């Protein structure tokens, strides 16, 4: 019985919040007659301020970067590993002159490729922004997992474990 409790506690504290993320699947580039639209995942290793959230447009003939755009910001909490805070783009599609980019949280960002600006953003938590030419600073952010959340999760887990043990003792005494 004592070993089961120890194993259960280890499993509780080795949670996904402490694990490194898996490598993301590649997003196929969109190739048009003259351009290639792609989403580079690893911005931090390429002198950018974050991983994810970037669109790159290259010349199809030369493969030179024509322009790039950061479509959302990630504000990293220095108390949490950055890799679990990254929000990467998982899907893109082109409809006319509008490039759609869906991120891991389900948010869809729409870029006008003629003006090179974010024009619309649909968020999973119910906010729809339909302003033209909005800046990434205007996009509401979702909360990141904080240290308080992890501590609260640990406390709740311990309380559940104590309740389980007390229940088992009560049941054994009957």
C-alpha positions as CSV (number, residue, x, y, z in Angstrom):
1,X,0.0,0.0,0.0
2,X,2.8,2.4,0.9
3,X,4.5,1.8,-2.5
4,X,1.3,2.5,-4.4
5,X,1.0,5.9,-2.7
6,X,4.6,6.7,-3.5
7,X,4.1,5.7,-7.2
8,X,0.9,7.7,-7.4
9,X,2.6,10.8,-6.0
10,X,5.5,10.4,-8.5
11,X,3.0,10.1,-11.3
12,X,1.2,13.2,-10.1
13,X,4.3,15.4,-9.9
14,X,5.7,14.2,-13.2
15,X,3.0,16.0,-15.1
16,X,2.8,17.4,-18.6
17,X,3.6,20.9,-17.1
18,X,7.1,19.6,-16.3
19,X,7.7,17.8,-19.7
20,X,9.3,19.2,-22.8
21,X,7.1,19.5,-25.8
22,X,7.3,17.1,-28.7
23,X,8.7,18.4,-32.0
24,X,5.8,19.9,-34.1
25,X,4.7,18.5,-37.4
26,X,6.0,20.5,-40.4
27,X,3.4,22.7,-42.1
28,X,3.6,22.3,-45.9
29,X,4.4,25.5,-47.6
30,X,1.9,27.1,-50.0
31,X,3.4,27.5,-53.4
32,X,1.9,29.9,-55.9
33,X,3.2,31.0,-59.4
34,X,5.8,33.4,-58.0
35,X,5.8,33.0,-54.2
36,X,6.3,30.4,-51.4
37,X,4.4,31.0,-48.1
38,X,5.8,29.1,-45.1
39,X,5.8,29.1,-41.3
40,X,9.1,28.8,-39.6
41,X,8.7,27.2,-36.2
42,X,12.0,28.0,-34.5
43,X,12.3,31.8,-34.5
44,X,14.4,32.0,-31.3
45,X,17.2,30.1,-33.0
46,X,16.9,32.5,-36.1
47,X,17.3,35.9,-34.3
48,X,13.6,36.3,-33.7
49,X,11.9,37.1,-30.4
50,X,9.8,34.0,-30.2
51,X,9.1,30.5,-31.6
52,X,6.0,30.5,-33.8
53,X,3.7,33.2,-35.0
54,X,5.7,34.1,-38.1
55,X,4.8,34.0,-41.8
56,X,7.7,34.0,-44.4
57,X,7.2,34.8,-48.0
58,X,9.9,33.8,-50.5
59,X,10.5,34.4,-54.1
60,X,9.9,31.0,-55.9
61,X,12.7,31.5,-58.4
62,X,15.4,32.7,-56.0
63,X,14.2,31.4,-52.6
64,X,15.1,34.9,-51.2
65,X,12.8,36.2,-48.4
66,X,10.5,38.9,-49.9
67,X,8.9,39.7,-46.5
68,X,7.9,38.2,-43.2
69,X,5.3,39.1,-40.7
70,X,4.8,38.3,-37.0
71,X,1.1,37.7,-36.6
72,X,0.9,37.3,-32.8
73,X,3.1,37.8,-29.8
74,X,4.1,35.3,-27.1
75,X,5.0,36.9,-23.8
76,X,7.2,34.4,-22.1
77,X,7.2,33.9,-18.3
78,X,10.8,33.5,-17.2
79,X,9.7,31.1,-14.5
80,X,8.5,28.5,-17.0
81,X,10.4,26.8,-19.7
82,X,9.9,28.6,-23.0
83,X,9.2,25.5,-25.1
84,X,6.0,24.7,-23.3
85,X,4.9,28.3,-23.8
86,X,5.5,28.4,-27.5
87,X,2.4,28.6,-29.7
88,X,3.1,27.3,-33.2
89,X,1.2,27.6,-36.4
90,X,-0.2,24.1,-37.4
91,X,-2.1,24.8,-40.6
92,X,-2.2,27.4,-43.4
93,X,-4.4,27.9,-46.5
94,X,-4.8,30.6,-49.1
95,X,-8.2,32.0,-50.3
96,X,-7.6,34.7,-52.9
97,X,-5.3,37.3,-51.4
98,X,-6.0,36.1,-47.8
99,X,-3.6,33.8,-46.1
100,X,-5.1,31.9,-43.2
101,X,-2.9,30.6,-40.4
102,X,-4.3,28.4,-37.6
103,X,-2.2,28.1,-34.4
104,X,-2.0,25.2,-31.8
105,X,-4.7,26.9,-29.7
106,X,-7.2,26.9,-32.5
107,X,-7.0,30.6,-33.2
108,X,-7.2,31.6,-36.9
109,X,-5.2,34.6,-38.1
110,X,-5.9,36.1,-41.6
111,X,-3.3,38.1,-43.5
112,X,-3.9,40.2,-46.6
113,X,-0.9,39.2,-48.7
114,X,-1.2,42.4,-50.8
115,X,-1.0,44.8,-47.9
116,X,1.1,42.4,-45.8
117,X,-1.1,43.1,-42.7
118,X,-3.2,41.1,-40.3
119,X,-6.8,41.9,-41.2
120,X,-8.9,39.5,-39.1
121,X,-8.3,37.2,-36.2
122,X,-10.7,34.6,-34.8
123,X,-10.0,33.5,-31.3
124,X,-11.1,30.2,-29.7
125,X,-12.4,32.0,-26.6
126,X,-15.1,33.9,-28.5
127,X,-13.5,37.2,-29.5
128,X,-13.8,38.1,-33.2
129,X,-11.7,41.0,-34.4
130,X,-12.8,42.4,-37.8
131,X,-10.8,45.6,-37.9
132,X,-8.7,46.3,-41.0
133,X,-5.0,46.6,-40.6
134,X,-4.8,45.7,-36.9
135,X,-1.4,45.5,-35.2
136,X,-0.2,42.5,-33.2
137,X,-0.3,44.7,-30.1
138,X,-4.1,45.0,-30.5
139,X,-4.6,41.2,-30.3
140,X,-5.8,40.0,-26.9
141,X,-3.6,37.4,-25.4
142,X,-4.5,34.1,-23.8
143,X,-3.1,33.4,-20.3
144,X,0.0,31.3,-20.1
145,X,0.4,28.6,-17.5
146,X,1.8,30.3,-14.5
147,X,3.8,29.0,-11.5
148,X,0.7,29.6,-9.4
149,X,-1.3,27.2,-11.7
150,X,1.3,24.5,-11.3
151,X,1.4,24.9,-7.5
152,X,-2.4,24.9,-7.3
153,X,-2.5,21.7,-9.4
154,X,0.0,20.1,-7.0
155,X,-2.1,21.1,-3.9
156,X,-5.3,19.8,-5.5
157,X,-3.5,16.5,-6.4
158,X,-2.3,16.1,-2.8
159,X,-5.8,16.8,-1.4
160,X,-7.3,14.2,-3.8
161,X,-4.7,11.7,-2.7
162,X,-5.4,12.4,1.0
163,X,-9.1,11.9,0.4
164,X,-8.5,8.7,-1.4
165,X,-6.3,7.4,1.4
166,X,-8.9,8.4,4.0
167,X,-11.7,6.8,2.0
168,X,-9.7,3.5,1.7
169,X,-9.0,3.5,5.5
170,X,-12.7,4.2,6.2
171,X,-13.8,1.4,3.9
172,X,-11.2,-1.0,5.4
173,X,-12.5,-0.3,9.0
174,X,-16.1,-1.3,8.0
